[in-house]
Amino acid sequence: MRKLITIFAIPELRRKIFITLLFLVVYRIGYSIPLPMVDQIKLGKKVAEQSQGAMGQVLGLVSTFSGGNLSNATIFALGIMPYISASIILQLLAASGLSPYLERLRKEPNGQKKINEYTRYLTIPITIIQAIFWIRGLIMSEENGGWGIMAPGYDVGFNYWWFGFAAILTVTVGTMFMMWIGEQIDEYGIGNGISLIIMAGIIGRIPDATQSLLFDSVTGKLKESLRTLGGGTGDISFEKMLMMVVLFVAVVVAVIAITKGQRRIPTQSAKHVRGRRVYGGTRQFLPLKVNQAGVMPVIFASSLLIIPGVLFNLINTTTQAEWAGDLGANLTRGSGWLYNVLYIALIYFFCYFWTAITFNPKDMANNLKDYGSFIPGYRPGKSTADYLEKVLMRITYVGAAFLAVIAIIPTIASAELGIDPRIATFYGGTSLLITVSVCLDLVQKINSHLVMRNYPGLTED
């Protein structure tokens, strides 16, 4: 309590926190405003029908990772995902050397600002393309492969095209506005704006998930199965609830430990004699994070695994091919061992891929050499770079294993405990990983403000 009072006693920090909360409130308001031309009752029925299929996975995944609300067709439906996609594309082009201009720009003092500007420009066409496909799928009739959920009066003649265009424009502007909110939080608030928006979207879904887990949807009372032992009722029971609580605590502790975990490589600075004084010669550490890739490998793996399931189900629907239906069913989240094996393999692949393009051992070795530092026992240059790469490969293996375990926890919990996959996702797995990581980053930024003003940090006694 004393530290909380200290935080709000600092005027600048208090202002940053209030500005951040204000922008998040604005985001949550837009998150709940539905598109007027969509029949929400029909949409709710369609989402309920598709919740366990491939399309339900797409809606749930995009909503989780973007802070959007596709299932209710709101003005912030696409969320911040187009901006994230544009940012990833430009980062890959710059880090992999596919674009020499971006690679050169990234190394300039103000180059990142220019890359951020290009990211905003690229977000616009990506948003428009995604909005066209999404709105088209919503308003087209079921005979033409759509959902046909346009409200009465909007689905006839000129109104159909005009309000379809208005819906695309509204969703596009909504994404641009969310991008602006994230940038305002970065500049005037505290924490990473985009990450906070995603976290706010995840946390905002937890009350509904908890209510559907604990309370009966018809009577609104606490489920009778919670007072029983054993799974005879086919619903959530006391021991299942207890296991979920233990699982939640264990995942939070593991995420904190791995996120904060580092492999410290000792470095020694060279001694410099100037006059009668000796400078340098100090011993320091080069920290390498165990989870160097963050949550990006899980996002990439989840997104990529959705595509085969959707394609095989589409082939089964159009050609009535049983083999395609079987493959589509096996490649659906929570369907069995095939999905989990492919999921883990893709997480390992993207962990090494993302680490390779974001961390260059050769550049790090050159930087150490330029600053007059070296790793004891290794010559500056190629020998140091080879050693850093070897260490990085080893700790990336551990980080990938951690991400793989965290990612499949909801699938295992859903299959073994008989819990709705949409509910299990919030109490373990990627959603919890994102939430805890953003909270740790926020605590670190608040700590920096406190320490800068000679106050003890939040984690200090």
C-alpha positions, 0 to 999 in steps of 0.5 A: 500500500505504501508503494502504491501511494508513492506511485501516485505521489509522483505527478509525472508518473500519476499523469502517465498512469491516468492517461494510459487508463483513459485511452484503455477506457476509450478502447473498451468503449469502441470494443463494445460498439457493434456495426449497425448493419449487422444482425447481432442475433444471427451473428451470435447463432453463427458464432455458436455453431462455428465455435468448435470448428476451424472458423471458430478457431480463426475468430478466437485466435485473431480476437485474442492476438489483436484485441479485436472483437470479430465475434460481435462485429464491432467497429474495432473488430479487426483490432490491432492485428493489421498493424502487427502484421505490417510491423512484422513484415517490415521487421523481417525485411529489415532483419533478413536483408531482403530489403537493403534500404530497410536494413540500412535505415534500421542502423541509422540514428533516426531510422526506426522513426522512419520505419514506424512511419512506413508501418503506419502506411502499410497498415492501411492497405492490409486493413482494407484487404482484411476488412473486405474479405471479412465483411464480404463473408458476413453479408453474402448469402449462405448460398454464395458461401457467406453467413448472410447476417445483414440486418433487414433493410440493409440487404436489398439493392443499393443498400447492400453495396452502400452499407457494405462499403460503409462497414468496410470503411468503419472497420478500417477507421476503427483499426487506424484509431486503435493504432493511434491509441497505441501510439498515444500511450507510447508517447504520453502514457506508460508501457507499450501501447499495442501490448496493453491493448492486446492485454486489455482485450484478453482480460476483458474476456475473462469475466465472461469465460469465468461466468460460463464456467461457474454459473448455469446459463439458464438459471444464473446460479452456481452450477450444482456440479461444483459441489460434487466430486468426480465427473459424473455430471459431465460438467465442471466439478470441484476437483477440476476447478481445484486443478485449474487453480493450481494450473493457473498459479503454476503457469504464472510462476513458470512464465515469470521465471522464464521471461525473467531468466537470463544466461549471463556471459561474463565480459572483460573490458580492456585496460587503458592507461592515460597518464598515471591513471588506469581505466577499464579492466572491469568485469561485466555480464552480457545478458541473453534472455532464455525466451529470446523470441517472446510470444511471436513463435506461438502466434506464427505457429497458431496462425499457420496451423489454422490454414490446413484445417480450413483448406481441408474442411473446404475441400470436404464441403465442396467435393465430399472427400472423406480423407479431406474431412478426416485431415481437417478434423485432425488438424483442428485445435484440441483434436489429438496428437497430430495437431499437438506434434505439428504445433510443437514442431512449428513453435521450435522452428519459429523460435530459431527463425525469429531469434536468428533474424532478431539477434546477430552474434556477429554484430554483437561480437563486433560491438564488443570489439569496438567498445574494447570488451571481450569474453575471457577465453575467446578471441574478439571477432569470429571466435566470440561470434561462434561462441555466442551463437552456440550459447544462443542455440542452447538457450533457444532450445530451452525457451522453445520447450517452455513455449511449447509446453505453455502453448499446449496446456489449454489443449491438454486441459480441455481434453483431460478435464472436459473444459470448453477450449475457449475457457481453458485458453484464458487460464493457461497458454498463450493468453496468460503468457501475453498478459504476464509478459505485459505486466512484467514490462509495465512493472519494469517501466514503473520501477525505472520511474521510481528508481530515477527519483531515488524511490525503492522499486516495486520489487524492493523491500 
